[in-house]
Amino acid sequence: MIYDNYYTGKIHTPNIGDYIQSLAALQFLPKNCKPYFIDRDIVQFYHGPKVKLIMNAWQRVHEGNKYMSEQIIPIFVSYHMNSNFELPKVYVDTLKKYSPIGCRDTKTRDQFTKYGIDAYFSSCLTTTLDIDYAVNDSQRTDEIIFIDYKFGDFPEADKFLRSLKAYNLSESNIIHTRHKFDNKLTHIERFKMAKQLLNRYARAKLVVSTRIHGALPSLAVRTPVIFIKNYFDYNRFPGLYELLNTVGINNQKKFEVKVNLDEKGFVYNSDKYLEYANKMKERLKNI
């Protein structure tokens, strides 16, 4: 999938994380096939050759996204639906037709279940990015990367990060990256930017991210990662929080730290995500 946000007419917050999601999907395409690129927000208007499409993204129900083009065979996995209103019947019928629906978060799963849709929590497809992007530890650098975060953004989180003596964190030894991009970039340029960031995260010593598509890909490529949540996002991330080291606000609106540290004080990741990542790999290996 590509992303031009047709439902708004323009991109308000262009996010390279969308293209990182598409890089995850590209891993599962047969190596000798020619991929077609379909905009996430106007799937019902696709009129090209018959294709299979991995539906692994944030979706909004609107006039371009209520049902599936007859030329698309959708594979619903790692799917997030953004809607706080009653779902139109045509949309519900489409999901029932192509169920079971793998949902990126437990809120989406629970919403679908209420409509009688066969749905389950699959987690995010970016947790499978090790297929093409993981490296040997011998290729790791000493880079400590902050993704859309800097000291001063969240004082309580800063205090914890500075307490990690094993890393001696200061502005002098931190690399800053951003997931926002100029919306004038072509789609090819966006994919190139996403690959460059992924390759850097895969080699880092530590990643600290406020972006879920910085944190989960780092988890996939076995880079120690901390996800900073300066608010609790019940709409998009329930179920995903439990897979990550987290620092920030919990669902009781209180600050908490849930970070695994080894005996030397280094961050290490839980392997809980593998249960879901392996199931997605199995479902998609023969598409």
Legacy VTK file of the C-alpha trace (Angstrom):
# vtk DataFile Version 3.0
C-alpha trace
ASCII
DATASET POLYDATA
POINTS 287 float
0.000 0.000 0.000
0.940 3.624 -0.532
-0.457 6.599 1.324
-1.795 9.904 0.014
-4.647 10.367 2.499
-7.305 11.076 -0.118
-10.038 11.315 2.502
-8.575 14.628 3.721
-7.344 15.962 0.400
-3.827 16.364 1.777
-1.445 14.785 4.242
-1.570 16.592 7.573
0.988 14.482 9.425
2.998 12.524 6.819
4.598 9.600 8.623
7.316 7.372 7.194
6.042 4.661 9.529
3.325 3.987 6.951
5.972 3.009 4.424
7.795 0.913 7.011
4.528 -1.048 7.276
4.539 -1.522 3.509
8.152 -2.724 3.582
6.968 -5.395 6.012
4.293 -6.472 3.531
6.753 -6.486 0.607
8.778 -9.196 2.369
5.993 -11.692 1.669
5.605 -11.057 -2.042
7.130 -13.682 -4.345
10.546 -12.431 -5.432
9.725 -12.644 -9.131
6.373 -10.843 -9.007
5.625 -7.298 -10.085
4.034 -5.439 -7.169
1.151 -3.046 -7.690
0.853 -0.069 -5.373
-2.644 0.759 -4.151
-3.588 3.729 -2.031
-4.815 2.717 1.394
-7.661 5.224 1.373
-9.317 4.480 -1.969
-9.217 0.692 -2.211
-12.783 0.482 -3.482
-11.847 2.525 -6.570
-8.989 0.276 -7.699
-9.576 -0.908 -11.302
-6.263 -2.520 -12.223
-5.414 -6.211 -12.669
-6.657 -8.689 -10.078
-4.266 -8.612 -7.100
-3.858 -9.838 -3.568
-3.390 -7.056 -1.040
-2.089 -7.404 2.508
-4.324 -5.111 4.555
-1.896 -4.185 7.304
-2.522 -0.578 8.115
-4.555 2.094 9.826
-7.870 2.480 8.007
-10.594 5.082 8.177
-14.117 4.211 7.063
-15.143 6.854 4.520
-16.459 7.107 0.966
-13.358 5.517 -0.534
-13.003 2.738 1.966
-16.363 1.123 2.663
-15.865 -2.008 0.646
-13.285 -3.803 -1.450
-12.829 -3.460 -5.202
-13.719 -6.698 -6.978
-10.174 -6.647 -8.370
-8.650 -6.970 -4.894
-8.369 -10.155 -2.867
-7.643 -8.711 0.601
-5.663 -10.480 3.285
-6.682 -8.834 6.535
-3.820 -9.068 8.997
-2.426 -6.371 11.287
-5.494 -4.275 10.474
-6.519 -1.207 12.479
-9.903 0.428 11.995
-10.394 4.040 13.089
-14.042 4.707 13.759
-16.133 5.825 16.708
-19.447 5.622 14.868
-21.718 2.820 13.723
-20.079 0.846 10.943
-21.961 0.802 7.619
-23.457 -2.558 6.654
-21.469 -2.779 3.414
-18.224 -2.461 5.379
-19.269 -5.094 7.935
-20.345 -7.451 5.158
-16.969 -7.042 3.428
-15.088 -7.925 6.608
-17.319 -10.950 7.215
-16.712 -12.106 3.642
-12.920 -12.065 4.085
-12.696 -13.108 7.732
-10.979 -14.060 9.934
-9.629 -10.532 10.383
-6.220 -10.179 12.017
-6.332 -6.961 14.048
-3.322 -4.850 14.958
-4.804 -3.930 18.346
-7.304 -5.425 20.747
-9.711 -2.465 20.487
-10.223 -3.113 16.762
-10.715 -6.811 17.495
-13.310 -6.066 20.165
-15.193 -3.615 17.923
-15.386 -6.139 15.105
-16.478 -8.923 17.418
-19.478 -6.825 18.479
-20.638 -6.878 14.849
-20.330 -10.643 14.625
-17.108 -10.465 12.597
-14.612 -13.293 13.170
-11.586 -11.324 14.398
-8.450 -11.928 16.444
-5.453 -9.948 17.730
-2.543 -10.438 15.321
-0.282 -7.560 16.482
1.629 -5.496 13.908
3.181 -6.824 10.711
6.277 -4.710 11.354
7.256 -7.280 13.997
8.167 -9.585 11.083
10.745 -7.201 9.604
13.576 -9.477 10.680
12.986 -11.445 7.464
14.767 -8.835 5.333
16.295 -6.395 7.804
17.832 -8.183 10.799
21.649 -8.197 10.981
24.297 -10.097 12.897
25.370 -8.532 16.179
28.827 -8.075 14.645
27.277 -5.402 12.407
25.914 -3.362 15.284
27.132 0.173 15.856
27.309 2.186 19.074
24.509 4.458 17.902
21.797 5.366 20.378
18.833 6.600 18.353
15.962 8.758 19.593
12.981 8.707 17.210
10.868 11.863 17.468
11.957 12.358 21.061
14.417 14.662 22.782
15.309 15.451 26.357
12.868 18.020 27.664
9.822 16.512 25.965
8.764 14.435 28.970
10.652 15.173 32.233
9.617 11.982 34.048
10.777 9.842 31.134
13.978 11.885 30.916
14.734 11.076 34.533
14.465 7.343 33.885
16.528 7.473 30.688
19.307 9.404 32.406
19.326 6.757 35.164
20.492 4.124 32.636
24.143 4.293 33.601
25.092 1.555 31.146
24.406 4.021 28.306
25.457 7.348 29.877
22.806 9.126 27.829
23.407 12.743 26.916
22.755 14.873 23.835
26.372 14.316 22.772
25.921 10.563 22.212
22.373 10.499 20.805
21.367 10.382 17.129
17.982 11.997 16.432
15.700 10.811 13.641
12.217 11.909 12.601
9.340 10.002 11.017
7.731 13.075 9.490
8.639 13.744 5.885
8.088 16.315 3.164
4.880 15.295 1.392
6.449 16.361 -1.909
8.581 13.224 -1.848
7.653 10.622 -4.427
6.531 7.209 -3.225
9.864 5.722 -4.334
11.703 8.341 -2.275
9.499 7.534 0.717
10.293 3.820 0.451
13.997 4.656 0.169
13.819 6.812 3.312
11.993 4.022 5.177
14.673 1.477 4.191
17.485 3.774 5.295
15.894 4.257 8.701
15.217 0.523 9.129
18.810 -0.363 8.283
20.006 2.145 10.860
17.645 0.895 13.589
18.733 -2.693 12.905
22.341 -1.789 13.711
21.762 0.487 16.703
22.823 -0.158 20.272
19.539 1.241 21.640
16.418 2.855 20.198
14.103 5.180 22.140
10.940 5.981 20.212
7.630 7.801 20.499
6.638 6.230 17.169
5.071 2.776 17.263
6.521 2.064 13.812
9.949 2.886 15.129
9.557 0.773 18.253
8.001 -2.388 16.783
10.420 -2.630 13.822
13.325 -2.252 16.272
11.819 -5.079 18.310
11.636 -7.210 15.153
15.295 -6.680 14.244
16.322 -7.452 17.840
17.519 -3.969 18.743
16.908 -3.062 22.399
14.073 -0.538 22.346
12.050 1.636 24.711
8.689 3.048 23.640
7.864 6.433 25.193
4.158 7.075 25.650
3.424 10.539 26.978
-0.267 9.689 26.914
-2.187 6.404 26.850
-3.633 5.825 23.381
-6.535 3.440 23.885
-7.667 3.854 20.294
-4.609 2.496 18.499
-2.193 0.625 20.738
-3.881 -1.682 23.273
-2.306 -5.103 22.959
0.869 -3.641 21.437
2.008 -1.973 24.659
2.430 -5.390 26.258
5.009 -6.412 23.642
7.377 -3.528 24.342
9.507 -1.944 27.012
7.480 1.148 27.877
7.977 4.363 29.816
5.060 6.711 30.257
1.382 7.005 31.049
-0.678 3.899 31.780
-4.432 3.432 31.438
-4.911 4.802 34.957
-3.227 8.008 33.736
-0.239 7.402 35.988
3.441 7.406 35.075
5.058 3.984 35.069
8.195 2.241 33.858
8.059 -1.264 32.398
11.563 -1.882 31.064
13.616 -5.081 31.182
17.187 -4.547 32.382
19.898 -7.189 32.645
22.374 -7.493 35.515
24.656 -4.920 33.866
21.855 -2.411 33.392
21.368 -2.878 29.650
17.898 -2.900 28.103
16.639 -6.160 26.633
13.405 -6.942 24.807
10.726 -9.456 25.699
10.211 -12.202 23.116
6.427 -12.207 23.641
5.949 -10.637 20.197
7.313 -13.765 18.503
4.120 -15.691 19.205
2.197 -13.286 16.982
4.954 -12.584 14.459
5.419 -16.274 13.741
1.683 -16.749 13.189
1.619 -13.877 10.697
4.615 -15.317 8.862
2.845 -18.657 8.639
-0.374 -17.103 7.343
1.421 -15.058 4.666
4.214 -17.372 3.543
2.297 -18.768 0.546
0.264 -15.794 -0.656
LINES 1 288
287 0 1 2 3 4 5 6 7 8 9 10 11 12 13 14 15 16 17 18 19 20 21 22 23 24 25 26 27 28 29 30 31 32 33 34 35 36 37 38 39 40 41 42 43 44 45 46 47 48 49 50 51 52 53 54 55 56 57 58 59 60 61 62 63 64 65 66 67 68 69 70 71 72 73 74 75 76 77 78 79 80 81 82 83 84 85 86 87 88 89 90 91 92 93 94 95 96 97 98 99 100 101 102 103 104 105 106 107 108 109 110 111 112 113 114 115 116 117 118 119 120 121 122 123 124 125 126 127 128 129 130 131 132 133 134 135 136 137 138 139 140 141 142 143 144 145 146 147 148 149 150 151 152 153 154 155 156 157 158 159 160 161 162 163 164 165 166 167 168 169 170 171 172 173 174 175 176 177 178 179 180 181 182 183 184 185 186 187 188 189 190 191 192 193 194 195 196 197 198 199 200 201 202 203 204 205 206 207 208 209 210 211 212 213 214 215 216 217 218 219 220 221 222 223 224 225 226 227 228 229 230 231 232 233 234 235 236 237 238 239 240 241 242 243 244 245 246 247 248 249 250 251 252 253 254 255 256 257 258 259 260 261 262 263 264 265 266 267 268 269 270 271 272 273 274 275 276 277 278 279 280 281 282 283 284 285 286
